[in-house]
Amino acid sequence: MPKLFIVSLGCPKNLSDAEVMAGELAAAGWELTADEAGADAALVNTCAFLGSAVKESEDEIKRLLSLKARGKLSKVIVTGCLVEREKEKLAARFPGLDALVGIHALAKAAKAIEEGRNYILPGEGPLSSPRLKTRLTARHSAYLKIADGCDNRCAYCLIPSIRGPFRSKPVEALAEEARNLAASGAVEISLIAQDTTNYGKDLYGRPRLAWLLNELLLIKSVKWWRLMYVYPERLTSEVIEIMRANKAVCRYVDMPLQHVSDRILKRMNRASTEKSIKTKIAELRRAMPDIAIRTNFIVGFPGETNEDFSRLLGFVKKARLDSVGVFKYSREPGTAAAGFPGQVPEDVKEERAQALISAQSRVLDSVNADLKGKKLEVLMDSPLFGRSHREAPEIDGRVEVEQVKGGRPLKAGDLVKVRITGATGYLRRAVVLD
C-alpha cells in the first residue's frame, strides 16, 4: 500500500477536516503514516486566517516540494483554507503541486490524488456528516464539528469569504457521528464550529444548541462534552442550565470576546457590548462558580485609542479570566478593517500586547493560588499528565499528576480524582487521591 503523511495546520476545525480526508484516503488504499521519511506522498491541510498562518502554510508547502524535488516524495497535495483563499492561483505559484482540494470537496481527496486534478467546489446546502473519518486525535479525546462557515461578518475576519455561510449538520446526523466517536474510544468530545451557539439556525429557524446537547447527553459512555467557540450574546440561559445540571458537560467555555470597548466592538462589527459581556460572565459564574472561562483579545485594532485599550486592560485585571490569548491586529487584504483609517503602529500593538499579557499573568497567579488544595477530576493524556475540566485539548495548559505509591499505573484515557498541589502559569501539579 502507498503511504501518505498528513500535516494539518491551524485550528481544531481544520484538524476535523483532515480526519475526513484521512478516512477517504484510507478507504482508497492509502496507508496513513506518522513517519514522513517513509511516506510516498504528503498532504498539507493549510490555514489562512492570518498572514502569519499563510506564511506557515507556504513554508510547509515549500519544504514538502523540496523533498519531492529530491525524490523523497512522489506527490504533494494541498488542501484547506489557503486553497479557498487563493484557489487556482496557488497552483500557479507552486507548479510542483499535484492537486488542490478545497474545504467543500473533502470527499474528493483520494480522487484528486489519483487523477492529479484540483477539486475546489462551492459550499451549498446543509452540512452533512462525513461518510468516512479516520481519527487523528488521541483515542480518548475527539472533535465533533457541528457546523461550518460563518454569517457574523466581523470586520477583521476572512472566515466568511473562505468557508462560506454558516451551515449546520442535522441533530440526528450529529448524534450518530458522536456515537461513532464514542465507539472508537472517545470519552471527551469537544463541540466545534465557527460559532457553536448559532448551531441550527439555518436548519431550524433559530439556534438549537440546547436541543443538540440534550440529544448528545444520552450517550453515557462520553464523560465530558466541551463547548468551544461560544459567542456571549447567543449563549442562552437554557444552555447554561444544561451545563449546570449535567456533570458530563464541562464547566468550561471558550468565548472569543475580542475587546470590551463599545466603540471598538462596534467598529469590529461585533454584537457584544462591555455591559453584555460582563452580564454574561456574571450569569455563568452565578450558575457555576467553578466554571473556567477562556477568551481571546485583539489589540491594536484600527482606531484603538489609549482610552479604548485602558478599558480592555482594566477589564482583564478585574474579570479573573482563566485563560487569555492575546493577538496583535493583523491587516488582512479582503477584510473591511484593512481599509479602515487609524491603523495602529506595530510598536504600539506590541507594547499593548505585552501589557495585556503581563496583566493576565498576575491574574493567573491569583487563580492558581485559589486552585491549590482543590480536588478535581483529571482526564489523563499520558501516564504522567492530563487535563481537568479547566483545560481544553491542545489549547490550554495541563496537569502533571503524581501517582500514589503502590497504586495502579495510570494510562491515557483514565479519569482520576486529584488534589492540586501547586501551579505555575498554565501548568498545574497534582497528586492522585486514594
C-alpha positions in Angstrom: 0.0 0.0 0.0 1.3 3.5 -0.8 2.0 5.6 2.3 0.6 9.1 3.0 1.9 11.6 5.5 -0.6 14.3 6.7 0.3 17.7 8.1 -2.7 19.7 9.5 -2.1 23.3 10.4 -4.3 25.7 12.3 -7.4 25.1 14.4 -9.3 22.0 15.5 -11.9 22.7 12.8 -9.1 22.2 10.3 -8.0 19.0 12.0 -11.6 17.7 11.8 -11.4 18.3 8.0 -8.1 16.4 7.9 -9.8 13.4 9.6 -12.4 13.3 6.9 -9.8 13.3 4.2 -7.8 10.7 6.1 -10.9 8.4 6.1 -11.4 8.8 2.4 -7.8 8.2 1.6 -7.5 5.1 3.8 -10.6 3.6 2.1 -9.0 4.3 -1.3 -6.0 2.2 -0.3 -3.5 4.7 1.2 -1.7 3.7 4.4 -1.5 6.7 6.8 1.9 7.1 8.4 3.3 9.4 11.0 6.8 8.8 9.6 7.4 11.4 7.0 10.7 9.7 5.9 8.8 6.6 4.8 5.9 8.3 3.0 5.2 8.2 -0.7 3.0 11.3 -0.7 2.2 14.2 1.6 -0.9 16.2 2.2 -0.8 19.6 3.9 -4.0 20.9 5.2 -3.5 24.7 5.4 -4.6 27.6 7.5 -5.1 31.1 6.0 -6.9 33.0 8.8 -4.0 35.4 9.3 -0.9 36.5 7.3 1.3 34.6 9.8 -0.8 31.4 9.2 -0.4 31.9 5.4 3.3 32.1 5.8 3.4 29.0 7.9 1.4 27.1 5.3 3.5 28.4 2.4 6.7 27.4 4.3 5.4 23.9 4.8 4.4 23.6 1.1 7.9 24.7 0.1 9.5 22.2 2.4 7.5 19.3 1.1 8.1 20.4 -2.5 11.8 20.4 -1.8 11.5 16.8 -0.5 9.7 15.9 -3.7 12.4 17.6 -5.8 15.0 15.4 -4.1 13.0 12.3 -4.8 11.8 11.7 -1.3 8.1 12.2 -2.1 6.3 11.3 -5.3 3.3 13.6 -4.7 2.4 16.7 -2.7 -1.3 17.7 -2.2 -2.5 20.9 -0.7 -5.9 21.3 1.0 -7.7 23.6 3.4 -8.2 27.4 3.8 -5.3 28.6 1.7 -6.8 26.7 -1.2 -10.1 28.6 -0.7 -8.3 31.9 -0.2 -6.1 31.7 -3.4 -7.9 28.9 -5.4 -6.1 28.2 -8.7 -3.5 30.9 -8.2 -1.9 28.7 -5.6 -1.1 26.0 -8.2 0.4 28.7 -10.4 2.7 29.9 -7.6 3.7 26.3 -6.7 3.9 24.4 -10.0 5.2 21.3 -8.4 1.9 20.6 -6.6 0.0 17.5 -7.8 -3.5 18.6 -6.7 -5.6 21.1 -4.7 -8.6 20.2 -2.6 -11.0 22.9 -1.2 -12.7 22.6 2.1 -16.1 21.8 0.4 -14.5 18.9 -1.5 -13.1 16.7 1.3 -14.6 13.6 -0.1 -12.7 14.1 -3.3 -9.3 13.9 -1.7 -8.5 10.4 -2.9 -9.8 11.2 -6.4 -7.7 14.4 -6.6 -4.5 12.4 -5.9 -5.4 9.6 -8.3 -6.3 12.0 -11.1 -3.9 14.8 -10.4 -6.8 17.1 -10.6 -8.0 20.1 -8.5 -11.3 20.0 -6.7 -12.5 23.4 -5.5 -16.3 23.3 -5.0 -18.9 25.8 -3.6 -20.4 25.1 -0.2 -24.1 24.5 -0.8 -27.0 23.2 1.3 -26.9 21.7 4.8 -23.6 20.4 6.0 -23.6 16.6 6.0 -21.7 14.3 8.4 -18.7 12.6 6.7 -19.1 9.3 5.1 -15.7 8.2 6.3 -13.4 9.6 9.0 -10.1 8.4 10.5 -9.3 9.9 13.9 -6.1 11.9 14.1 -6.5 12.8 17.8 -5.8 10.7 20.8 -8.1 7.8 21.2 -9.8 9.2 24.3 -10.5 12.7 23.0 -12.3 13.8 19.8 -13.7 16.8 18.0 -17.2 16.9 16.7 -17.7 19.6 14.1 -21.4 20.6 14.4 -21.4 23.4 11.8 -19.1 25.3 9.4 -18.9 28.7 7.8 -19.9 32.0 9.4 -22.5 34.8 9.0 -21.1 37.2 11.6 -19.0 39.4 9.2 -16.6 40.7 11.8 -14.6 43.5 10.2 -11.2 41.8 10.7 -12.1 38.3 9.7 -11.7 36.3 6.4 -13.6 33.2 7.5 -16.9 34.0 5.7 -15.1 34.5 2.4 -13.0 31.4 3.0 -15.6 29.0 4.5 -18.8 30.5 3.2 -22.1 31.0 5.0 -23.0 29.2 8.3 -24.2 25.7 7.7 -25.2 23.2 10.4 -25.4 19.4 10.4 -28.8 17.9 11.4 -29.2 16.8 15.1 -29.8 13.2 14.1 -26.7 13.0 12.0 -24.6 14.6 14.8 -25.9 12.1 17.3 -24.9 9.2 15.0 -21.5 10.8 14.4 -21.0 11.2 18.2 -22.0 7.6 18.8 -19.3 6.5 16.3 -16.7 8.7 18.1 -17.7 7.1 21.4 -17.5 3.6 20.0 -13.9 4.5 18.8 -12.9 5.2 22.4 -13.6 8.9 22.9 -14.6 9.8 26.5 -14.2 13.5 25.8 -15.8 15.2 22.8 -15.3 18.9 22.0 -18.1 20.6 20.0 -16.6 22.9 17.4 -17.8 25.3 14.7 -17.1 28.9 13.8 -19.9 29.8 16.3 -21.3 26.8 18.2 -24.0 29.0 19.8 -25.5 29.7 16.4 -25.9 26.0 15.8 -29.1 25.0 13.9 -30.3 28.5 13.0 -30.0 27.7 9.2 -31.9 24.4 9.6 -34.5 25.0 12.3 -35.1 28.8 12.1 -33.4 29.6 15.4 -30.3 28.4 17.3 -30.8 24.9 18.8 -27.7 24.1 20.7 -29.7 23.2 23.8 -31.6 20.5 21.9 -28.4 19.1 20.4 -26.7 19.0 23.9 -29.7 17.1 25.3 -29.5 14.5 22.5 -25.8 14.1 22.9 -26.1 13.6 26.7 -27.9 10.4 26.0 -24.6 8.9 25.0 -23.5 7.8 28.5 -20.0 6.5 27.6 -18.9 10.1 26.9 -17.9 11.5 30.2 -17.0 15.1 29.1 -18.7 17.3 26.5 -16.8 20.5 25.9 -18.2 23.8 24.3 -15.8 25.7 22.1 -16.3 29.0 20.1 -19.2 30.2 22.2 -20.5 33.7 21.4 -21.7 35.5 24.6 -24.7 37.2 23.0 -26.1 33.8 21.9 -25.2 31.8 25.0 -28.7 31.3 26.3 -29.9 30.7 29.8 -31.2 27.3 28.6 -27.7 26.2 27.6 -26.3 27.5 30.8 -28.8 25.5 32.8 -27.9 22.3 30.9 -24.3 22.9 31.7 -25.1 23.5 35.4 -27.4 20.5 35.7 -25.3 17.9 33.8 -21.9 16.8 35.2 -21.0 15.5 31.7 -20.9 19.0 30.2 -17.6 20.5 31.2 -17.9 23.7 33.2 -15.7 25.5 30.7 -16.5 27.8 27.8 -14.2 29.1 25.1 -15.8 32.5 24.5 -14.0 34.8 22.0 -14.6 38.3 23.2 -12.0 40.2 21.1 -12.4 43.5 23.0 -14.6 45.3 25.6 -14.6 48.9 24.5 -18.0 49.5 23.0 -16.5 51.8 20.3 -14.0 49.2 19.2 -16.6 46.4 19.3 -18.9 48.4 17.1 -16.0 49.0 14.6 -15.3 45.3 14.7 -18.9 44.7 13.8 -19.4 42.6 17.0 -22.8 42.2 18.6 -21.5 42.4 22.1 -21.1 45.4 24.4 -19.0 45.8 27.5 -22.2 45.6 29.6 -23.5 42.5 27.9 -20.1 40.7 28.2 -19.9 41.5 32.0 -23.6 40.4 32.4 -23.0 37.1 30.6 -19.8 36.3 32.7 -21.8 37.1 35.9 -24.6 34.8 34.8 -22.2 31.9 34.1 -20.5 32.3 37.5 -23.8 32.5 39.4 -24.8 29.2 37.8 -21.4 27.6 38.1 -18.9 29.2 40.4 -16.2 26.8 39.3 -16.6 27.5 35.6 -13.4 28.1 33.6 -13.7 30.9 31.0 -11.2 31.2 28.1 -11.1 34.0 25.7 -9.1 35.9 23.0 -8.5 39.6 22.7 -7.2 41.7 19.7 -5.0 44.7 20.5 -4.2 47.5 18.0 -7.4 47.3 16.0 -7.7 50.3 13.7 -8.7 53.4 15.7 -8.0 51.8 19.1 -7.1 54.7 21.4 -5.2 54.7 24.7 -8.6 55.0 26.4 -10.0 52.0 24.5 -7.0 49.9 25.5 -7.2 51.1 29.1 -10.8 49.8 29.3 -9.6 46.4 28.0 -6.6 46.4 30.3 -8.8 47.3 33.3 -11.3 44.6 32.3 -8.6 41.9 32.2 -7.3 42.9 35.6 -10.8 42.6 37.2 -12.5 39.8 35.3 -10.3 37.0 36.6 -10.5 35.0 33.3 -8.9 31.6 33.4 -7.1 31.7 30.1 -6.5 34.6 27.7 -5.0 34.6 24.2 -3.6 38.0 23.1 -3.3 38.8 19.4 -2.0 41.8 17.7 -4.3 43.0 14.9 -3.3 41.7 11.5 -4.3 43.7 8.5 -5.7 41.1 6.1 -6.5 42.1 2.5 -10.1 41.5 1.7 -11.4 42.4 5.1 -13.4 45.6 5.9 -10.9 46.6 8.6 -8.0 46.5 6.1 -9.2 49.8 4.7 -10.1 51.5 8.0 -8.3 54.7 8.9 -6.3 54.9 12.1 -4.1 51.8 11.6 -2.1 51.4 14.8 1.7 51.3 14.5 3.4 47.9 15.2 5.4 49.1 18.1 2.2 50.3 19.8 0.5 47.0 19.2 3.5 45.2 20.7 3.5 47.4 23.8 -0.2 46.9 24.3 0.0 43.1 23.8 2.8 42.8 26.4 0.9 45.0 28.9 -2.2 42.7 28.5 -0.1 39.5 28.8 1.5 40.9 31.9 -1.8 41.8 33.5 -3.2 38.3 32.8 -0.1 36.8 34.2 -0.8 38.5 37.5 -4.5 37.4 37.4 -3.3 33.8 36.7 -1.1 33.9 39.8 -4.2 34.7 41.9 -6.3 32.0 40.1 -3.5 29.4 40.7 -3.3 30.4 44.4 -7.1 29.7 44.8 -6.7 26.3 43.0 -4.1 25.0 45.4 -5.7 22.3 47.6 -8.8 21.9 45.3 -10.0 18.5 44.4 -10.6 18.0 40.6 -11.2 15.2 38.1 -8.4 14.8 35.5 -8.6 13.1 32.2 -5.1 11.6 31.6 -3.5 12.3 28.2 -0.5 10.2 29.2 0.7 8.2 32.2 2.2 11.4 33.6 -0.2 14.3 32.8 -3.7 15.2 31.8 -6.3 17.9 31.9 -9.1 18.9 34.3 -12.4 20.5 33.1 -10.5 23.8 33.0 -8.2 22.9 30.1 -9.2 22.1 26.6 -7.0 19.7 24.5 -4.1 21.3 22.6 -5.2 24.8 23.6 -4.8 25.4 27.4 -2.4 24.1 29.9 -2.1 20.7 31.6 -2.0 19.0 35.0 1.1 16.9 35.9 -0.1 14.1 38.1 1.9 12.3 40.8 0.7 8.8 41.3 0.0 7.2 44.7 2.9 5.0 45.7 1.9 1.4 45.0 -1.3 2.5 43.2 -2.2 1.2 39.8 -0.4 2.7 36.8 -2.2 5.5 35.0 -2.8 5.5 31.3 -4.2 7.9 28.7 -8.0 8.0 28.9 -8.2 7.4 32.6 -10.3 9.7 34.7 -8.8 10.2 38.1 -9.5 12.3 41.2 -6.6 14.6 42.2 -5.7 17.3 44.6 -3.9 20.4 43.2 -0.6 20.8 45.0 0.8 23.8 43.1 0.7 25.7 39.8 2.9 27.9 37.7 1.3 29.7 34.8 -0.8 27.2 32.9 1.0 24.2 34.3 -0.7 22.7 37.4 0.7 19.9 39.6 -1.5 17.4 41.5 -1.4 14.2 43.4 -3.9 11.3 42.9 -6.4 10.8 45.7 -6.9 7.3 47.1 
